[in-house]
């Protein structure tokens, strides 16, 4: 008779415990144990949250090298069925070998679950018939659980589920995350002290009235925004370091539909426009993707969505300021080009229309499509095609945490027929779908890879571009970690090509995420180590750093509504000299639209106490020394970058924190 010593650890969070009877079977290459009821002197407390309990499993003879374990449970008589979340099972064999079986998932019902040893195996490494069987069984179950659905034609496909609660238990919010999200979502207006204004469909009477509402809940940056939103320098700063930093590009030749001439603009330093373009000091933000988007109707009134072009100048003192704004794409007599030399309210109104256009483009393209919807595609493809034992699954699964549920909630609460964005944003409704479809058609692989994106936009040397500086450093740190870990498992290009699970994963992403559009440049297969490293780096960066950069500052820059109007309800001026403070207030969104936007941005910017920052992996999926060491190195490099960013921010008038690794979440979770 031989004895196997087991250590079973239950996760240390709410509702992870079980009072059910737990059973385990050990399966080796030379036999298997009986299905053994795990009993302990601790009684029902053996599987309480945070508890590690020892058990013994006896067998007549050695089972040889362990391949997998089978785990199931059933309730005691008269006790309810409950879910259990074990972290891992550690097995000490009679021969002195130690096996770690990572689980990190909910065990629900009475189904038998199979778990592999923590050593990562590619499909062609898994040469034992039991390993192949468990691998195939797991993926068949996953393909049933994680099915593709079409939310709207022309958009990336999504996870099929009737409601958030219908998602598999392993991808749902924790109890803490769920409780906090529900509380914030349901009490947002109350928390911001705006409850009495949510049904008020009147215009704002004056700026002071907006200020009184705004001051009920502020941040350091939102206070700065409220004081400086009219300033040209701050307008330019937001093009670099606000929540939509991916639009600005160097302008060496003016677009043919933006007829600005040398004599129209007065530039600091005395140079003319042509000279400054040749020097690389002129930049463009072009919102052409909004051209012709059907505007919403809010409170029975037609809203307005412009597609502006904005020209900016890098001044001799390294500041970026707007020098010309055209609010519609087609030049005409009733589409004047506005300049800083125009009257105060002509220029301010033009900037307000740009900032509102930026809100529409940011929310639907930069934020929703390029982070949330793509992250969901990456997650579903991963869960459908890579088993838990695959090295890439182990690397990417932390970066999918909560993504499927938060996207289900977004479709339910924000972009559904009665969602906040649909009802209160200028591009809500029919215009929203038009813009999302256009956005997907505009996505390119290079635009998702930050180093290439920065180069193609010609903004490598723009001063004070903190998003670029922090983002490139973060990209490099992630890339080194990806190369180290995947390079430990894949030694040649041939091994990459040979991994059929890896190829199916990326084929699924190409088909369901990018609708098989070859023009995107998204690879349909991976044939080299470098291709794999680059693509996986892009996936992790998109789900972590990029999402943080375009999400975390939403209330900072949008809490003060005049800086980021969710909608505008008067057309832009067609003649100069016709604007005033009164026309500006009539243009800004109604009171109820304003407060609904504030509450939503407050919710989307609020960090959960269940936050898992980048590189923090409480669920250990790897067991080999090399990847574990590389993760430690990764965490150390992230800490160094965090310190560098914090030190830099001490000298900045407006700190840039959104790519500080200590504040970046592992996944798209809010």
C-alpha positions as CSV (number, residue, x, y, z in Angstrom):
1,X,0.0,0.0,0.0
2,X,1.4,3.5,-1.0
3,X,0.2,6.9,0.2
4,X,-0.2,10.1,-1.6
5,X,-0.2,13.3,0.5
6,X,-2.5,16.1,-0.8
7,X,-2.7,19.8,0.2
8,X,-5.9,21.4,-1.0
9,X,-6.1,25.2,-0.9
10,X,-9.4,27.1,-1.1
11,X,-9.3,30.7,-2.5
12,X,-9.3,33.5,0.1
13,X,-12.3,35.5,-1.0
14,X,-16.0,35.7,-0.3
15,X,-18.2,32.7,-1.1
16,X,-15.2,30.5,-2.2
17,X,-16.0,28.0,0.6
18,X,-18.0,24.9,0.4
19,X,-19.8,22.6,2.9
20,X,-20.2,19.9,0.3
21,X,-18.3,16.6,0.3
22,X,-15.3,16.8,-2.0
23,X,-13.9,13.8,-3.9
24,X,-10.6,13.3,-5.8
25,X,-9.2,10.7,-8.0
26,X,-5.5,10.6,-9.0
27,X,-4.7,9.4,-12.5
28,X,-1.1,8.3,-13.4
29,X,0.5,6.5,-16.4
30,X,0.5,3.2,-14.5
31,X,-3.0,3.4,-13.0
32,X,-5.5,5.4,-11.0
33,X,-6.7,5.7,-7.4
34,X,-10.2,5.1,-6.3
35,X,-12.5,8.1,-6.1
36,X,-11.6,9.2,-2.6
37,X,-13.8,11.3,-0.2
38,X,-11.5,14.0,1.3
39,X,-12.2,14.0,5.0
40,X,-10.3,15.8,7.8
41,X,-10.4,16.5,11.5
42,X,-11.4,20.1,10.5
43,X,-14.8,18.8,9.3
44,X,-16.7,21.2,7.2
45,X,-14.1,23.9,7.8
46,X,-11.6,22.0,5.6
47,X,-12.8,23.9,2.5
48,X,-13.4,27.3,4.1
49,X,-12.0,30.4,2.3
50,X,-8.2,30.8,2.6
51,X,-7.9,27.3,4.1
52,X,-5.1,24.8,3.2
53,X,-6.0,21.3,4.4
54,X,-4.0,18.0,4.2
55,X,-5.5,14.7,3.1
56,X,-4.2,11.3,2.2
57,X,-5.1,9.1,-0.8
58,X,-4.0,5.4,-0.5
59,X,-3.4,3.0,-3.4
60,X,-2.3,-0.6,-3.6
61,X,0.6,0.3,-5.8
62,X,2.3,3.4,-7.3
63,X,0.4,5.2,-10.0
64,X,3.6,6.2,-11.7
65,X,3.9,9.7,-13.1
66,X,0.7,11.6,-12.4
67,X,-1.1,12.9,-15.5
68,X,-4.2,14.5,-14.1
69,X,-6.6,14.6,-11.2
70,X,-10.4,14.3,-11.2
71,X,-12.4,16.5,-8.8
72,X,-16.1,16.5,-8.0
73,X,-18.4,17.2,-5.0
74,X,-21.9,16.5,-3.8
75,X,-23.9,18.1,-0.9
76,X,-24.5,16.5,2.4
77,X,-28.0,15.3,3.1
78,X,-30.3,18.3,3.8
79,X,-27.5,20.7,2.9
80,X,-27.8,23.0,-0.1
81,X,-25.6,22.7,-3.2
82,X,-22.9,25.4,-3.2
83,X,-20.1,26.4,-5.5
84,X,-16.5,26.0,-4.4
85,X,-13.4,27.8,-5.6
86,X,-10.1,25.9,-5.0
87,X,-6.8,27.5,-5.9
88,X,-4.7,24.4,-6.3
89,X,-4.1,20.8,-5.3
90,X,-0.5,19.9,-4.3
91,X,0.3,16.2,-4.4
92,X,3.4,14.5,-2.8
93,X,4.0,11.1,-4.3
94,X,5.5,8.1,-2.5
95,X,8.5,8.5,-4.8
96,X,9.1,12.0,-3.5
97,X,7.9,13.9,-6.6
98,X,5.8,17.0,-6.1
99,X,2.9,17.8,-8.4
100,X,1.0,21.1,-8.5
101,X,-2.4,21.1,-10.1
102,X,-3.6,24.7,-10.6
103,X,-7.4,25.0,-10.6
104,X,-8.5,28.6,-10.0
105,X,-12.1,28.0,-11.1
106,X,-15.5,27.4,-9.6
107,X,-16.5,23.8,-9.0
108,X,-20.3,23.8,-9.5
109,X,-22.9,21.0,-9.4
110,X,-21.8,17.3,-9.5
111,X,-19.9,17.3,-12.7
112,X,-16.4,15.6,-12.7
113,X,-13.7,18.1,-13.5
114,X,-10.3,17.1,-14.9
115,X,-7.1,19.1,-14.0
116,X,-3.6,18.8,-15.3
117,X,-0.3,19.2,-13.6
118,X,1.0,22.7,-13.7
119,X,3.8,22.0,-16.2
120,X,2.8,23.8,-19.4
121,X,2.5,21.5,-22.5
122,X,1.9,22.4,-26.1
123,X,-0.3,20.0,-28.0
124,X,2.6,18.2,-29.6
125,X,4.2,17.7,-26.2
126,X,1.2,16.0,-24.8
127,X,2.0,12.4,-26.0
128,X,0.1,10.4,-23.3
129,X,-3.3,9.2,-24.3
130,X,-4.8,10.4,-21.0
131,X,-3.4,13.9,-21.5
132,X,-4.7,14.0,-25.0
133,X,-8.1,12.8,-23.8
134,X,-8.4,15.5,-21.1
135,X,-7.2,18.2,-23.5
136,X,-9.9,17.3,-26.0
137,X,-12.6,16.9,-23.4
138,X,-11.8,20.3,-21.9
139,X,-11.9,22.1,-25.2
140,X,-15.2,20.4,-26.2
141,X,-16.7,21.6,-23.0
142,X,-15.3,25.1,-23.5
143,X,-16.7,25.4,-27.1
144,X,-20.1,24.6,-25.7
145,X,-19.8,27.1,-22.8
146,X,-18.2,29.9,-24.9
147,X,-20.1,30.4,-28.1
148,X,-19.9,33.3,-30.5
149,X,-22.8,35.6,-31.0
150,X,-23.4,38.6,-33.4
151,X,-24.5,41.6,-31.4
152,X,-24.9,43.8,-34.5
153,X,-23.8,43.1,-38.1
154,X,-20.5,44.7,-38.9
155,X,-19.1,44.7,-35.3
156,X,-16.7,42.3,-33.6
157,X,-18.5,39.2,-32.4
158,X,-19.2,38.7,-28.8
159,X,-19.8,36.0,-26.1
160,X,-23.3,34.4,-26.4
161,X,-25.2,35.0,-23.2
162,X,-28.7,36.2,-22.5
163,X,-27.6,38.2,-19.5
164,X,-24.5,38.6,-17.3
165,X,-25.7,36.0,-14.8
166,X,-25.9,33.5,-17.7
167,X,-22.1,33.6,-18.1
168,X,-20.0,30.6,-16.9
169,X,-19.2,31.0,-13.2
170,X,-15.4,31.2,-13.8
171,X,-15.7,34.5,-15.6
172,X,-18.2,36.3,-13.4
173,X,-17.3,39.1,-11.1
174,X,-16.3,38.2,-7.5
175,X,-18.8,38.9,-4.8
176,X,-16.9,42.1,-3.9
177,X,-16.6,43.4,-7.4
178,X,-20.3,42.6,-8.1
179,X,-21.5,44.3,-5.0
180,X,-19.4,47.5,-5.5
181,X,-20.4,47.8,-9.2
182,X,-24.1,47.4,-8.5
183,X,-23.9,49.9,-5.7
184,X,-22.0,52.5,-7.8
185,X,-24.2,52.0,-10.9
186,X,-27.5,52.3,-8.9
187,X,-26.4,55.1,-6.7
188,X,-24.2,57.1,-9.0
189,X,-26.5,60.1,-9.3
190,X,-27.1,60.1,-5.5
191,X,-23.4,59.7,-4.8
192,X,-22.7,62.7,-7.0
193,X,-25.6,64.5,-5.3
194,X,-27.3,64.9,-8.7
195,X,-30.5,62.9,-8.1
196,X,-32.9,65.8,-8.3
197,X,-31.5,66.9,-11.6
198,X,-31.7,63.6,-13.6
199,X,-35.2,64.5,-15.0
200,X,-34.6,68.2,-15.6
201,X,-34.7,68.9,-19.3
202,X,-33.9,72.6,-19.2
203,X,-30.8,74.4,-20.5
204,X,-28.1,75.5,-18.0
205,X,-28.8,79.1,-17.1
206,X,-25.1,80.0,-16.5
207,X,-21.7,78.6,-15.9
208,X,-21.9,79.0,-12.2
209,X,-24.9,76.7,-12.1
210,X,-22.8,74.0,-13.8
211,X,-20.0,74.7,-11.3
212,X,-22.2,74.2,-8.3
213,X,-23.2,70.8,-9.5
214,X,-19.6,69.9,-10.5
215,X,-18.1,70.7,-7.1
216,X,-20.1,68.0,-5.4
217,X,-17.5,65.4,-6.5
218,X,-14.1,66.4,-7.9
219,X,-10.6,65.1,-8.5
220,X,-7.3,67.1,-8.5
221,X,-7.3,66.9,-12.3
222,X,-11.0,67.6,-12.8
223,X,-10.5,70.8,-10.7
224,X,-7.6,71.8,-12.9
225,X,-9.8,71.1,-16.0
226,X,-12.6,73.4,-14.6
227,X,-10.1,76.2,-14.2
228,X,-8.2,75.8,-17.5
229,X,-10.7,74.4,-20.0
230,X,-10.8,77.6,-22.0
231,X,-7.0,77.8,-22.4
232,X,-5.5,76.9,-25.8
233,X,-2.4,75.3,-24.2
234,X,-4.6,73.0,-22.2
235,X,-6.7,72.1,-25.3
236,X,-3.5,71.1,-27.0
237,X,-2.3,69.2,-23.9
238,X,-5.4,67.0,-24.0
239,X,-4.6,66.0,-27.6
240,X,-1.5,64.3,-26.2
241,X,-2.4,63.3,-22.7
242,X,-6.1,63.3,-22.3
243,X,-8.2,60.2,-22.7
244,X,-7.9,60.1,-26.6
245,X,-4.2,60.4,-27.3
246,X,-4.3,58.2,-30.5
247,X,-5.7,60.7,-33.0
248,X,-3.0,63.4,-33.3
249,X,-0.6,63.1,-36.2
250,X,2.2,65.2,-37.7
251,X,1.0,67.3,-40.7
252,X,3.5,67.8,-43.5
253,X,0.9,68.6,-46.1
254,X,-2.5,70.1,-45.4
255,X,-5.6,68.0,-46.4
256,X,-7.2,69.4,-49.6
257,X,-10.4,70.0,-47.7
258,X,-8.7,72.2,-45.0
259,X,-7.7,75.3,-47.0
260,X,-5.7,77.2,-44.4
261,X,-3.1,79.6,-45.9
262,X,0.0,81.3,-44.5
263,X,-1.7,84.6,-44.1
264,X,-4.6,83.2,-42.2
265,X,-2.6,82.2,-39.1
266,X,-0.3,84.0,-36.8
267,X,2.3,81.7,-35.3
268,X,4.5,82.3,-32.2
269,X,8.1,82.7,-33.2
270,X,7.4,84.6,-36.4
271,X,7.5,81.6,-38.8
272,X,4.9,81.0,-41.4
273,X,2.7,77.9,-41.7
274,X,4.6,76.4,-44.6
275,X,7.9,76.8,-42.8
276,X,6.6,75.2,-39.6
277,X,5.2,72.3,-41.5
278,X,8.6,71.7,-43.1
279,X,10.2,71.8,-39.6
280,X,7.7,69.2,-38.4
281,X,6.0,71.6,-36.0
282,X,2.4,71.4,-37.3
283,X,0.0,68.6,-36.2
284,X,-3.5,67.6,-37.2
285,X,-6.5,66.0,-35.5
286,X,-9.0,64.9,-38.2
287,X,-12.4,63.6,-37.1
288,X,-13.5,62.5,-40.6
289,X,-14.8,59.2,-39.2
290,X,-17.7,61.3,-37.8
291,X,-18.7,62.8,-41.1
292,X,-22.4,62.1,-41.9
293,X,-23.0,60.2,-38.7
294,X,-26.7,60.6,-37.9
295,X,-27.2,62.7,-34.7
296,X,-29.4,61.6,-31.8
297,X,-32.6,63.1,-30.6
298,X,-32.5,63.9,-26.9
299,X,-35.4,65.4,-25.0
300,X,-37.3,65.7,-28.3
301,X,-34.5,67.9,-29.7
302,X,-32.1,67.2,-32.6
303,X,-28.5,67.0,-31.5
304,X,-25.4,67.8,-33.5
305,X,-22.3,65.8,-34.4
306,X,-19.5,67.6,-36.3
307,X,-16.5,66.1,-38.0
308,X,-13.9,68.8,-37.4
309,X,-10.3,69.2,-38.5
310,X,-8.0,70.8,-36.1
311,X,-4.5,72.2,-36.8
312,X,-2.1,72.6,-33.9
313,X,1.3,74.2,-33.6
314,X,4.3,73.2,-31.5
315,X,5.5,76.6,-30.2
316,X,9.2,77.5,-29.5
317,X,8.6,76.8,-25.8
318,X,7.4,73.3,-26.6
319,X,3.7,73.9,-26.1
320,X,1.0,72.5,-28.4
321,X,-1.7,75.0,-29.2
322,X,-4.6,75.0,-31.7
323,X,-4.3,77.5,-34.6
324,X,-7.2,76.6,-36.8
325,X,-10.5,74.7,-36.6
326,X,-12.9,73.8,-39.3
327,X,-16.0,72.1,-38.0
328,X,-17.2,70.2,-41.1
329,X,-15.3,68.2,-43.6
330,X,-16.4,70.0,-46.7
331,X,-15.1,73.6,-47.1
332,X,-17.9,76.2,-47.9
333,X,-19.0,79.7,-47.2
334,X,-21.2,78.5,-44.3
335,X,-18.3,76.4,-42.8
336,X,-15.9,79.1,-41.7
337,X,-12.4,78.3,-40.4
338,X,-12.0,79.6,-36.8
339,X,-8.8,81.0,-35.4
340,X,-7.6,82.2,-32.0
341,X,-7.8,85.7,-33.3
342,X,-11.6,85.4,-33.7
343,X,-13.9,86.7,-31.0
344,X,-13.8,84.9,-27.6
345,X,-17.0,83.0,-28.1
346,X,-16.5,82.1,-31.7
347,X,-13.2,80.5,-30.8
348,X,-14.5,78.9,-27.6
349,X,-17.6,77.5,-29.4
350,X,-15.4,76.0,-32.1
351,X,-13.3,74.3,-29.4
352,X,-16.4,73.0,-27.6
353,X,-17.6,71.3,-30.9
354,X,-14.2,69.7,-31.2
355,X,-14.2,68.4,-27.6
356,X,-17.7,67.0,-28.1
357,X,-16.6,65.3,-31.4
358,X,-13.6,63.9,-29.5
359,X,-16.0,62.4,-26.9
360,X,-18.0,60.6,-29.6
361,X,-14.8,59.3,-31.3
362,X,-13.1,58.4,-28.0
363,X,-16.0,56.5,-26.5
364,X,-17.0,54.4,-29.5
365,X,-13.8,53.9,-31.3
366,X,-10.8,54.4,-29.0
367,X,-12.5,53.0,-25.9
368,X,-15.3,50.7,-26.7
369,X,-14.1,49.1,-29.9
370,X,-10.3,49.1,-29.6
371,X,-10.2,47.9,-26.0
372,X,-13.5,46.4,-24.7
373,X,-14.7,44.7,-27.8
374,X,-11.3,43.4,-29.0
375,X,-10.5,42.3,-25.4
376,X,-13.6,40.2,-25.5
377,X,-12.6,38.6,-28.7
378,X,-9.2,37.8,-27.3
379,X,-10.8,36.3,-24.2
380,X,-13.4,34.1,-26.0
381,X,-10.9,32.8,-28.5
382,X,-8.5,31.9,-25.7
383,X,-11.2,30.1,-23.7
384,X,-12.5,28.2,-26.7
385,X,-9.2,27.0,-28.2
386,X,-6.4,26.9,-25.6
387,X,-6.6,24.4,-22.7
388,X,-5.4,25.3,-19.2
389,X,-2.2,23.4,-19.7
390,X,-1.2,25.4,-22.7
391,X,1.6,28.0,-22.0
392,X,-0.2,30.8,-23.8
393,X,-3.4,30.1,-21.8
394,X,-1.4,30.5,-18.6
395,X,0.1,33.7,-19.8
396,X,-3.1,35.4,-21.0
397,X,-5.8,34.2,-18.7
398,X,-5.1,36.9,-16.0
399,X,-5.6,39.5,-18.7
400,X,-9.2,38.3,-19.4
401,X,-10.4,38.8,-15.8
402,X,-14.0,40.1,-15.6
403,X,-13.9,41.2,-19.3
404,X,-16.8,39.1,-20.5
405,X,-19.1,40.3,-17.7
406,X,-18.2,44.0,-18.0
407,X,-18.9,43.9,-21.7
408,X,-22.3,42.2,-21.1
409,X,-23.1,45.0,-18.7
410,X,-22.0,47.6,-21.2
411,X,-24.3,46.1,-23.9
412,X,-27.1,46.0,-21.3
413,X,-26.7,49.4,-19.5
414,X,-24.8,51.7,-22.0
415,X,-25.4,50.8,-25.7
416,X,-28.7,49.0,-25.5
417,X,-31.9,50.6,-26.8
418,X,-32.5,52.2,-23.4
419,X,-28.8,52.5,-22.5
420,X,-27.3,55.7,-21.2
421,X,-25.1,56.2,-24.2
422,X,-27.9,55.5,-26.6
423,X,-30.3,57.9,-24.9
424,X,-28.0,60.7,-24.0
425,X,-24.9,60.9,-26.4
426,X,-25.1,62.9,-29.6
427,X,-23.9,59.8,-31.5
428,X,-26.2,57.4,-29.7
429,X,-28.8,55.2,-31.6
430,X,-28.4,54.7,-35.3
431,X,-25.3,57.0,-35.4
432,X,-23.6,54.8,-32.9
433,X,-23.7,51.7,-35.1
434,X,-22.5,53.6,-38.1
435,X,-19.5,54.9,-36.2
436,X,-18.7,51.5,-34.7
437,X,-18.8,49.9,-38.2
438,X,-16.6,52.6,-39.6
439,X,-14.2,52.3,-36.7
440,X,-13.7,48.6,-37.2
441,X,-13.0,49.2,-40.9
442,X,-10.4,51.7,-39.9
443,X,-8.6,49.4,-37.4
444,X,-5.1,48.3,-38.6
445,X,-2.7,45.9,-36.8
446,X,-0.1,48.6,-36.8
447,X,-2.4,51.1,-35.1
448,X,-2.9,48.5,-32.2
449,X,0.9,48.1,-31.8
450,X,2.0,51.3,-30.0
451,X,5.6,51.6,-31.3
452,X,4.4,51.3,-34.9
453,X,1.4,53.6,-34.3
454,X,3.6,56.3,-32.9
455,X,6.0,56.1,-35.8
456,X,3.2,56.1,-38.5
457,X,1.6,59.2,-36.9
458,X,5.0,60.9,-36.9
459,X,4.8,61.9,-33.2
460,X,8.1,60.2,-32.0
461,X,9.6,63.5,-30.8
462,X,6.7,65.6,-29.7
463,X,7.6,67.1,-26.3
464,X,5.6,66.4,-23.2
465,X,3.8,63.4,-24.8
466,X,3.6,61.4,-21.6
467,X,1.2,58.8,-23.0
468,X,3.8,57.9,-25.7
469,X,6.8,57.9,-23.3
470,X,5.1,55.8,-20.6
471,X,3.3,53.6,-23.1
472,X,6.5,52.7,-25.1
473,X,8.3,51.8,-21.9
474,X,5.4,49.7,-20.7
475,X,5.2,48.0,-24.2
476,X,8.9,47.1,-24.0
477,X,8.6,45.7,-20.5
478,X,5.6,43.5,-21.6
479,X,7.4,42.4,-24.7
480,X,10.5,41.3,-22.8
481,X,8.3,39.3,-20.5
482,X,6.4,37.7,-23.4
483,X,9.6,36.9,-25.2
484,X,11.1,35.3,-22.1
485,X,8.2,33.1,-21.2
486,X,7.1,32.0,-24.6
487,X,10.7,31.7,-25.7
488,X,11.2,29.2,-22.9
489,X,8.5,26.9,-24.5
490,X,9.0,27.7,-28.2
491,X,12.5,27.3,-29.5
492,X,12.0,27.7,-33.3
493,X,9.7,29.1,-35.9
494,X,8.7,25.6,-36.8
495,X,7.4,24.9,-33.4
496,X,5.1,28.0,-33.7
497,X,3.8,26.8,-37.0
498,X,3.3,23.3,-35.6
499,X,1.1,24.3,-32.7
500,X,-2.4,23.7,-34.1
501,X,-4.1,25.1,-31.0
502,X,-2.2,28.4,-31.3
503,X,-3.1,28.6,-35.0
504,X,-6.8,28.0,-34.3
505,X,-6.7,30.7,-31.6
506,X,-5.4,33.4,-33.9
507,X,-7.6,32.3,-36.8
508,X,-10.6,32.7,-34.5
509,X,-9.5,36.2,-33.6
510,X,-9.1,37.2,-37.3
511,X,-12.5,35.8,-38.2
512,X,-14.6,36.9,-35.2
513,X,-12.8,40.0,-34.1
514,X,-11.9,41.5,-37.5
515,X,-14.5,39.8,-39.6
516,X,-11.8,38.3,-41.8
517,X,-10.9,41.7,-43.3
518,X,-7.4,41.2,-44.7
519,X,-7.0,45.0,-45.0
520,X,-6.6,45.2,-41.2
521,X,-3.2,43.5,-41.4
522,X,-4.2,41.2,-38.6
523,X,-2.3,37.9,-39.0
524,X,-4.4,34.9,-39.9
525,X,-1.7,32.6,-38.7
526,X,1.6,32.8,-36.8
527,X,4.6,31.4,-38.5
528,X,7.6,32.9,-36.6
529,X,8.6,33.4,-33.0
530,X,8.8,37.2,-33.6
531,X,5.2,37.3,-35.0
532,X,4.0,35.4,-31.9
533,X,5.8,37.7,-29.5
534,X,4.5,40.8,-31.2
535,X,0.9,39.7,-31.3
536,X,0.8,38.5,-27.7
537,X,2.4,41.7,-26.6
538,X,-0.3,43.6,-28.4
539,X,-3.0,41.6,-26.7
540,X,-1.7,42.1,-23.2
541,X,-1.0,45.9,-23.8
542,X,-4.5,46.4,-25.3
543,X,-6.2,44.7,-22.3
544,X,-4.1,46.5,-19.7
545,X,-2.1,49.6,-20.5
546,X,-4.1,50.9,-23.5
547,X,-7.4,50.4,-21.7
548,X,-6.2,52.2,-18.6
549,X,-4.9,55.1,-20.8
550,X,-8.3,55.7,-22.5
551,X,-10.6,54.8,-19.5
552,X,-9.2,55.9,-16.2
553,X,-9.2,59.6,-16.9
554,X,-12.8,59.8,-18.1
555,X,-14.1,61.7,-15.0
556,X,-10.9,63.7,-14.7
557,X,-11.5,65.2,-18.1
558,X,-15.2,64.8,-18.5
559,X,-16.5,65.6,-15.0
560,X,-16.4,69.3,-15.9
561,X,-19.0,69.0,-18.7
562,X,-18.1,72.1,-20.8
563,X,-14.7,70.5,-21.5
564,X,-16.2,67.3,-22.8
565,X,-19.9,67.7,-23.7
566,X,-21.6,64.4,-24.2
567,X,-23.9,66.1,-26.7
568,X,-24.6,69.5,-28.3
569,X,-28.1,70.8,-29.2
570,X,-27.5,73.8,-31.5
571,X,-25.8,73.7,-34.9
572,X,-22.3,75.3,-35.2
573,X,-22.1,78.9,-36.2
574,X,-22.2,79.4,-40.0
575,X,-21.1,83.0,-39.7
576,X,-18.5,84.5,-37.4
577,X,-19.6,87.1,-34.9
578,X,-22.9,85.4,-34.0
579,X,-21.8,83.7,-30.7
580,X,-22.1,84.7,-27.1
581,X,-22.1,83.2,-23.7
582,X,-25.9,82.8,-24.1
583,X,-25.6,80.8,-27.4
584,X,-22.9,78.7,-25.8
585,X,-25.1,77.7,-22.9
586,X,-28.0,77.0,-25.4
587,X,-25.5,74.7,-27.3
588,X,-24.4,72.7,-24.3
589,X,-26.4,69.6,-23.3
590,X,-29.5,69.9,-21.1
591,X,-29.2,69.4,-17.3
592,X,-30.4,65.8,-17.3
593,X,-28.0,64.9,-20.2
594,X,-25.1,66.5,-18.4
595,X,-25.7,64.6,-15.1
596,X,-26.3,61.3,-16.8
597,X,-23.0,61.7,-18.5
598,X,-21.3,62.7,-15.3
599,X,-22.7,59.7,-13.4
600,X,-21.6,57.3,-16.2
601,X,-18.1,58.6,-16.3
602,X,-17.9,58.5,-12.6
603,X,-18.8,54.8,-12.7
604,X,-16.4,54.0,-15.4
605,X,-13.5,55.7,-13.7
606,X,-14.0,54.3,-10.3
607,X,-11.5,51.6,-9.3
608,X,-12.8,48.5,-7.5
609,X,-11.3,47.3,-4.3
610,X,-11.0,44.0,-6.1
611,X,-8.5,45.7,-8.5
612,X,-5.6,43.5,-9.8
613,X,-2.8,45.7,-11.0
614,X,-0.6,44.8,-13.9
615,X,1.8,42.0,-13.1
616,X,0.0,41.0,-10.0
617,X,-1.0,37.4,-10.5
618,X,-2.5,35.9,-7.3
619,X,-3.5,32.8,-9.3
620,X,-0.3,30.9,-10.1
621,X,-0.7,29.1,-13.3
622,X,2.9,28.3,-14.0
623,X,5.0,26.0,-11.9
624,X,8.3,25.9,-13.7
625,X,11.2,27.9,-12.3
626,X,12.0,29.9,-15.5
627,X,8.6,31.5,-16.1
628,X,8.1,32.1,-12.4
629,X,11.5,33.9,-12.3
630,X,10.6,35.9,-15.4
631,X,7.4,37.0,-13.8
632,X,9.4,38.3,-10.8
633,X,11.6,40.2,-13.2
634,X,8.5,41.6,-14.9
635,X,7.1,42.8,-11.6
636,X,10.4,44.4,-10.7
637,X,10.6,46.3,-14.0
638,X,7.0,47.5,-13.5
639,X,7.9,48.7,-10.1
640,X,10.9,50.7,-11.5
641,X,8.7,52.2,-14.2
642,X,6.1,53.1,-11.6
643,X,8.8,54.9,-9.5
644,X,10.1,56.8,-12.6
645,X,6.5,58.0,-13.5
646,X,5.8,59.1,-9.9
647,X,9.1,61.0,-9.8
648,X,8.4,62.7,-13.1
649,X,4.9,63.6,-12.1
650,X,6.1,65.6,-9.1
651,X,7.4,68.2,-11.4
652,X,4.3,68.3,-13.7
653,X,1.5,70.8,-13.5
654,X,-0.8,68.1,-14.6
655,X,0.4,64.7,-13.5
656,X,0.0,61.8,-16.0
657,X,-0.8,58.7,-14.0
658,X,-2.8,56.5,-16.4
659,X,0.1,54.3,-17.4
660,X,1.6,54.0,-14.0
661,X,1.8,50.1,-13.6
662,X,0.6,50.4,-10.0
663,X,-2.7,51.9,-11.3
664,X,-3.1,49.8,-14.5
665,X,-5.4,46.9,-14.2
666,X,-4.4,43.5,-15.7
667,X,-7.6,43.3,-17.8
668,X,-10.5,45.2,-19.1
669,X,-12.6,45.0,-16.0
670,X,-14.5,48.3,-15.8
